[in-house]
Amino acid sequence: MKKNKHYFGKFFMILSLIFFYLPIVFVVLFSFNSSKSLTAFKGFSMKWYEKIFTSSNMMEALTTTVLVAIVATFVSTVVGTLAAVGLSKSKKIVRDLVLYINDFPIMNPEIVTAIGLMLFFVTLGIERGLGTMMLAHIAFCIPYVILSIMPKIRSLDPNLADAAMDLGASPWQALTKVIVPEIAPGIFSGALIAFTMSFDDFVISYFVTGRGVKNLSIMIYTMSKRVNPTINAVSTLIVAVITAGLIIVNIMPIVKEKSEAKRRKKAEEAGLDPDNIEPNNDGMKKLMAAAVIAIVGVIAIIFHGNGKGEFEGQVLHIYMPGEYLGETTISDFENATGAKVVVDEFDSNEQMYIKVANGDKYDLLIPSDYMVERLMQEERLKPLDQSKLKCWDNILTDCTNLAYDPGNVYSVPYMWGTVGICYDKTKVSLEDLEKDGFGIFNDPKYKNQLYLYDSERDEFMVALKYLGYSMNTDDPKELKEAYEWLLDVAENMGAEIVTDEIIDNMAQGRLPLGLMYSGDATYVLAENEDMGYFMPESGTNIWVDAMVIPENAENTELAYEFINYISSYDAAYGISEYVGYTSPNEEVFDEMSSEGGLFYGIDSYVPRSGNPNDEVFHYNEDTRKIISEYWSKVKVAASNAK
């Protein structure tokens, strides 16, 4: 019986190890995938590692992460050590009160600490950036250091410091030469925890940063919004560094022990007392010096100037959707102009609006059409000086002079496209799509086989277009009818409501139907030849993301330079090639969609024109509130139906 229990324990341990380490093995494997897919291995390649080291954004994020972690660790360890020693000499009531307060940040959810620190900085009028991130990291690391050191201090003889001073030591010497060596293990463990917490932090960093300052956690979060295998490569490198660190930590004591034995043996052979000979640490000192020089060198390389240009030394602050640039877009612009570009990224137009409405300053925004219209209505945008724009001859007329900004007084197109149905041609018939249109999402034949996209605007567009209404209707009866149709889909069709994970899911053909943006569908169709893209004749959303200059912009001249640069052939090609969305640059569009082009034969890359039922979204705050409330109920119904 005991033997069986022994084998069962081993089996359980093996299963536990597999459970914990298999995902890491999966990440490492797919970091070498030649395809963008995060789930299907198409062949060996090192290109995702190359992209890490050629990406200035990634290198800056890495440097910021390491720099903040080192500073936070050093300061929090010093402050935490002094605080712990001071508490050990305080009255019990004071010590207990401070320790209770010290436990609050550890027990509190990170989101509470993050919001508290953000409001603190905002209240004091402190501009958020690298400095606020460092202060925040120091603040949340100190409690962990104190918590690690206090048990070691409690185990000390309380008269140790007094005895040292009786023997002639000063208070500082008593602290540094007597107390600190005794509690060194606690200090070391506290420092390790502080470094780990700082290096790994996302939530607090996300709330207290600003002006384009990002650490690795924020960078990875941004990358995860779209299919980006670079995440796997970054994660693999982190695992490799940690593994190497663990190996070194475990090997160094063995090496040191052997080195010490050799030293003693040589001393004895020479007839010397080994205990009276100082060990030679020159090698270790040189190694540490080389490491410091290397770190400083990397930081210097990353933060070096961008070279000379017309805008040398100037900074352009941009606020735009994440993962919406080409691989070298920013670095090429910086090299050409000598300027520095700081990019902040938002998850939604609504998130962008909140920051702009609260007075955050940017030189350039890239919102969607309906949000451009809202910002225009609220007079938060500057009318464009057309004399400074040299890009109009390059831009397709199909995505200009649209209803959200007649005459393009405030905006220049950045990307454009449609919303349509991505479908598996081997499982969904074109006849059903032509017959049902968007109604296919409520066809019982496809129950439990479809995705809905978690966007209230786009899903209500689907329902309204199927019912024969305008997607910009403000009629309460029509909106309620659309809600009831979506509710019926949620309750009876087993639809999965997803966000950007739909991209890889559709590429792998996990379900045969899904509502998608045309740019995302372009990637899916390029990855899987069985996939198609369909736009119902009842109409769809023709959308445009556009570049605008906010009213409080501080560097409008550089903003105009960036708009002209983005609209040029080289920049537009690089962006469209990387993100898969349709370029408004006429030459790029023709080249990519014509025979031999990168996206030739992929219907989703070519937005439809000439259909009178296609529309552009308009902004209406009252309608937005109604559909937002309705959509929340639809999501609850879909969740309950599972």
N, C-alpha and C positions, 0 to 999 in steps of 0.2 A: 504493500500500500504506500509506504514512504517512498519507494522507488518511483512509483507512478506519479506521486506528487512532485518529485524532483524533476521528472521529465516534463510534466505539465508546466512547471515554473519556467524551465528553459524555453519551452515552446512559446509561452506567453511573452517572455522577454524578447525572443526573436521577432515575434509579431509586432511588439511595441517598437522595436528598432526600425523595422520595415515601415511601420506607420509614420514614424517621425522623419526618416531619412529618404524615403522614396520620392517625396515631392522635391527634395533638394537634388536628387539624382536626375529627376525629370527636368528641372531648371537647367542644370549643367549640360545635359544632353542637347536641349533645344537652343542653347546658346551657340551651338555650332550648326544650326539649321540654315541651309542656303535659302530657304523660303521665309516669307514674313509670317507664315502660319505659326501659331503658338501651340498647335495640337498635332500637326501632321509633319513628320520629318521627311524632307525632300532631298537631302544630301548634305555632305559636310562642307562647311565654309567658315572662314574666320572674319567675314566682312562686318559682323556686328561688333567685334572687338576693335576693328579698325575705325568704325564710326565713333566709338567711345573716345578714342584718343585724338580724333580729328575734329571733334565737336567742342567748340569753345565754351558753349553753355554747360556741357557735362564737366569739363575741366574746372570751370569756375565753381560749379556746384560742389564738386569734390573738394576743392581748396577751401571753400566756405565751411563745409562740414568739418574738415580736419582742424581748421583754424579755430572755429567756435568750440569744438570739443576740447582742444588743448587748453585754450584760455579758460573755459568753464571749469575744466578739471583742476587746473592749477589754482585758480582763485577759490573755488569752492572747497578744495582740500585744505588750503591754508586757513581760510575763514572757519571752516568746519572744525579743524583741529584746535584752533585757538578757542572757539566757542565751547567745544567739548571739555577742554582743560579748565576753562573758566567756570563752566557749570559744575565741575567736580568740586570746586572750592566754594560754591554758592550754598545758601541755606536751602534746606530740603524743599520748602514751599515754593521758592523761586525756581529751583531746578525742575521740580515736577511740572510747574506751570509752563515753563519754556519747552520742556520735552513734549507736553501735550500739544502745544502750538506747533512744534516741529513735526508732529505726526500728521497734521491736517493736510499738507500738500501731498503726502504719501498716500493717505486714505482717500482723498478727493479724486473723483474722475478727472482725467487730464483736461477734458473740455471745460470744466469749471475754472481750473487754474488758467487755461489759455484765455478764456473770455475776460477773467479778472485782470490779467496782465495787459491785455489789449486795451481795456477800458482805462486802466491806470495810465498807460502811455498817452492815450487820446486825451484824457482829462488834463494831463500836464502839458499837452501840446508838443510832445516829443515826436519828431518824425520817425516813423518806423523804418527799420533797415537792419544793417549788420549790427549796429550798436545795441538796438533793442533786443535783437535775437541773442546776443551775448549776455546781456543783463538777465533776460528771461531764463536762459540755460543755467546761469550761475545760481539764480534764485531757486530753481527746482532741484538742482544738484546738491546744494548745501544740506538739506535734511537727510539725504542718504549718507553723506559723509559723517554727519554727527551720529546717526543711527549705527554706523559701522564701528565708530571709535569708542562710543560710550561703554560697551561691555569690557573692552580692554582696560579702560581707565578704572572701572569699578574693581577690576582684579588687582590693581596696584596697591601697594602699601601707602596709605594716605600720608605717612610721614616721610616718604622718599624724598620729596623736594626739599623739605626742611632739613633733612640730614645732609643733603648735598650742599645747601647754603651754610650749614654749620661747619662744613669742611672747607669753606672758602669760596664756593661757587657763587656767582652772581645769579639773580633770578633768571636772566636770559640763558645763562649757561646751564642752570638747573633744568630749564625747559628743554633746550636743544640737545644737551649731552646726556641727560638722565631720563627725563619723561618721554621725549619723542622716540628714542631707541626702544624703549620698553613697549610702546604702543604702536610701533612701526607696522606690524601686520595689519592692525585695524585701519591705519592710515592708507596703506597700500590697497587693501580691499575696497575702502571707500573711494579711493581715486579710480580704481578700475570700474566700479559701479557708476561713478559720475561720468567717466568717459563713454561707457556703453550707453547710458541713458541719453547723453547729449548726442552722440553719433546717430542713434536710432530714432530720435524724436521727430515726429511729424506734426501732431495736433497743435502743440504749443508753438512750434516754429511757424506753422501756417498762419496763425492768428497774429503773431507779433512782428512778422517781417513785412517788408514793403520795398518800393522802389526797385523791384526786380531782383532782390537778393533771395537766393534759393539755396537750400542745402540738398543733399542727395535724396532725402525722403520726399521733399516737395517735388523734386525733379522726376522721381520715379512715379509719384502719384499723377503728375501731369501726363507722363508718357503712357500711363495705363489707360487713359481715356480713349486711346485708339490702339490698333494693332501695332505694337512696336517691340520687336524681339530684342532690342538693345537692353531692355529690362533684364532679360535672362543673362546677358553678358555681364552687366553690372553686378547682378546678384552672384554670379559665378566668381567674379574677381573678389568680391567681399568674402565669400566662403573660402577662397584660396588663401587670402591674407590671414583670415582667422585661423585656418588650419596650420599655416606656416608659423603663426605666432604661438599656437599651442605646442607645436613640435619643438620650436626653439626654447620655450619656457621649460619643457620637460627634459630637453637634452642638455641645456646649459648647466644645471647642477651636476650632471654626470661628468661633463667636460671639465667643469671647475674642480670637481673632486679628483679627477685623474691628473689635472694640471698641478693641483696642490700636492698630490702624492709624489709626482715627479720632482717638484721643487724641493720637497723635504728630502727625497732620496739623494738629489744632487748635493744638497747642503751637508748631509751626513757623510757622503763620500769625500767632500772637501774638508771634513773635520769641523764644520760649523754647527752652531745650534740653530735648527730650523725655526724655532719660535722667535729668534731675534732678528730674522730677515724678513723685511716687508715684501709681500707679494708684488709681482710686477703687473700692474694694471694698465700699462701703456697701450697694449693692443685694444683693450676694451674702450679706453678713452679715445683712441683714434677712430674706432668704429662709430662711437657715439657722435664724435665731431663730424665725421663724414655724413652720417645720417642727417644731422642738423643742417649741414651745408646743402645736402641734396634737397631737403624740404624747402629751405629758403630759395634755392635755385628754381624749383618748380613753381613756387608762388610768384617769383619775379617774372618767370616766363609767361605765366598765365595772365598776370596783371600788367604786362608791358604795354607800352603805347601802341596805337594802331597805325603809326606812321603819319606822314604829313599829308595834308589835304586842305581843301577849302574850309572845312568845318573842324579842323584839328582842335581837340580839347573840349568840344561841345558834346552834350549828352542828349539823346533822344529817348523819351519815355513812351513806350507803346503798351496798350492794354488790348489783348486780343485772345481769341480762343486758343486752347492748347493744341500742340502738335499740328500747326497750321502753316508751317514754314518749310522751305527746302532745307537740305542739309547744310548748305553753305550760304544761305541767303543773307544772314546777318553779318557773318565774317567778311563776305565779299563787299557789302555796303560799307562796313567799317574801314576796310582796306582802301576803298575808293575815295572815301570822304575824310578819313582821319578822325571821324566822330566815334563816340561810344554809344551803343544801343542797349537800352535796358528794357527787357520784355517781361511784363507781368501777364499772366494767363488766367482766364476765367472759364468756369464750367458752363455758365449759361448767361444769356443776355440780361436776365434779371439780376444776377450777381454783379455783373458789370454796372448796371444802372445804379444799384445801391451805393457803390463806391463813388461813382461820378456825382450822384445827387448829394452825397455827403461832403463834396468838395475836394476829393482826391485829385491831384493834378497829373494829367498826362498830356503829351503833345499830339498823340494820335490814337484813335480808337478804331476797332474793326468789329462793329456790331452787325446784326442782321437787319434786313430792310424795315420791318415793323418797329424795331427799336430805334433805328435812325429817325423814323417818322416821329416817335415819341420825344426823342431828344430835340428834334426841330420844333415841335409844338411847345416845348418848355423852354425854348431859347437857350439851350445848353451847347449849341454848336455855332461855330463861326462860318459865315458864308465863304465859299472858296474864292480866292482871287484867281480867276481863270487865266490871267496873263502869266501866272507862275506855273501853270500846268502845261506840260509838253506831251501829254500822254493820250489825248483824245483821238488822235489819228490812228492809234494802235488798238483801240477798244471796239469790240463788237457792238453794233447798234442795237442788237437784240436785248442787251442787258443795260441799256442806258435809257434815260428819259422815261422811267417807269413811274407808276402811280404814287409810290411812296416818296419820291423826290423828283417831281417834274423839272426837267431841264438840268438835273444834277447840279443844283445850286449848292448843295452841302456835301455831296458824296461822290466818290470814284469807286467803281466796282473792283472788288478784290477777287472774289470767286462767285460762281453762280451755278444753278442746277435746278433739279426738280425733286419731288417726292413721288415714289412709285412702289410697285409691288415687285419684290425680288422672289423668284420662284424656281423650283427644280423642274426642268423641262421633262424629266423622266417620270415625274409623279403628278404634275399639274398640267392639264391640257390647256392649250392656247384658246380652244373653243370655250372652255369654262370662263377663262379670264375675259374674253371678248363679250360673252353673254352676261356675266355677273358684274364685271368691273370691280369696284371696291366691295361690292356685295359678296365677293368670294370669301371674305373674312367671316361671313355668317352663313356659309354654305355647309350643311351638315356633313357633306361628303369629306370635308377637310377638318372635321372636329379633332382636337388634340394635335393638330399638325401646323400650327401657325404661331407667329410672333406678332405682338403689337409693340410699337415703339413708345417708350414712356415720355411722350410729349403731348401735352394737352392740346396745343394748337394743331399739330399734325393729325392727331387721331380725330379731333372734331372736324378737320378738313375732310377726312375720309368719310365720316358719317354724313356730313352736309352735302358733299358732292354726290354720294350714292343716292341721297334723298332728293337730289335735284335743286338744291339751294346754293346760294353763294356762300363761300367759306368766310366771307366778311359780314354775314348777316348779324343784325343786332335784334332780330325779332325773337322775343322770349319763347313763343310757341315753336318756332323752328329749332331753336337751341335745345328746348326740352325734348323735342322729337329725336334730335340727334343723340341726346343723352340716353334716351330709352333704347335706341338702336344699339349704342355701344354697351349699355348695360346688358342687353340680351346676348351680345357677343361674349361679354365677360362671364355671364352665368352659365351659358350653354355650350360654348365652343372650346373650353379648356385652353384658352390662349395664354401664352406666357408673355408677361409684360417685361420688357428688357430695355437696356440702354445700349451702350457701345459693344457689349459682348455679342450682340447680334451679328457683328461683322464676321468674326471668326466662326461662329456657329453656322451661319449660312454658307460660308466658304467650305465648311466640312459637310454640308448637306444634312445637318442633324434634324432639321424640320424643313418641309418643302415650301413654306410660305412666310413672308415677312414684309412689313412696311419699312422702307429704307430711303435714306437720302441717296441721290444719284451718285455722289462721290464715293460713298461707302460701297454701293452696289458695283461700282467700277472695279474696286479691289476684288470683290467676291467673284465677279465674272472673269477677271483675269486669272484667278486662282483655280476656278472650277468651271470647266467648259460646259457642264450640265446645267449651269444656272443661266437664267434669263431675267430681263427687266421689262416691266409692262406698265404703261400709263393709260388708265381708262379714258375713253372718249368723253366721259362726264366731266373731265377736267381735273387738274391737280394744282399744286402750289409751285409756281415759279419763284424761287427765292434768290436773293442776292445778298452776299456779305460785302460790306463796303467800308472804305477808308474815310474817316471824318476827322475834323480837327475840333476838339472841344473848346468852349468859350474861354476857359481859363488856361489854355495851352501857353507855355512859356517859350517854346522854340519852334515857332511856326515855319520859319525858313527851312529848317532841317526837316520838318514834317513834309513840306512840299517836295524837297529833294528825295525823300523816301518814297512818296507816292509816285513820282516820276520813275524812280528806280524800279519799284515793284511792277510797274506797268510795262517795263521794257521787256524785250524778247528773252534775254538770258535769265533774268530773275523769274519771270512768269513761267518759263519752261521748267526751271528747277523746282518751283513750288508745285506746279501741276503734276510733274513726274513723280514727286515724292508722296503727295497726299492723295492723288487720284481724282481730285475735284476739277471741274471744268474751268479753264482759264478764260478770262474776258479778253485776253490779248488775241487779236484776230489771227495773226501769223502762227502763234502757238496752237490755237484751236484747230486751224486747218491742217497743220503738220501732224498733230497727234491723232486726229480723227480720220485722215485720208489714208489710202492704201499704203502699207508699209510703216504707218505711224504706230506709236506705242500703244494707243487705244483703238486702233482700227478694228471695226466689227463689234465693238462693245457699245451697245445701244445707250447705256446709261450715261456715257460720257457726252453724248450729243443731246442737249436739252431740246424739247419739242418747241416748235414755233408755229403759229398760225391757227392754233385751236382756240376758238373764242371762249371756251369754258375754263381755260387756264387763268389763274389769278395770282396776284401778289398780295401778301397779307398787309392789312392796314391795322394800325393800333387803335384800340378802343378800350379804355380802362374798365368801363362797366361790363363790357362783354368778357374781358379777360377774367374778371372776378367770378362771373357766372360759370364759365367753362372750367375754371380752376376748381371750383367747389364740386361741380359735376364729375370732373375727372377723378378727384379724390374718392368719390363714391364708387366709380367704376373700378378703380384699383382694389378697393376693399372687397367688392363683389367678386372680382377675379381671384383674389386670395382665398376667400371663403369657399369658392367653388372647387378649389384644388383638393 
